Amino acid sequence: MTTVPEKRFGEELVHVYPPIQAEPDWGAFFRAVDPFLFDGSIQPGRLGQVWGLPPS
């Protein structure tokens, strides 16, 4: 998986992307983030992002 660090509003973030040529392995993704969910350092609602929706 590819990781891309980002700093937004003073907060350190990392985007995790599966390889483009492969089917996404969601099991590998959740195994990678599970320790951070377990210790509370990442909020479950921060695991996804939606693009293309009209503003509300």
Secondary structure, 3 states (H helix, E strand, C coil): CEEEEEEECCEEEEEEECCCCCCCCHHHHHHHHHHHHHCCCCCHHHCCCCCCCCCC
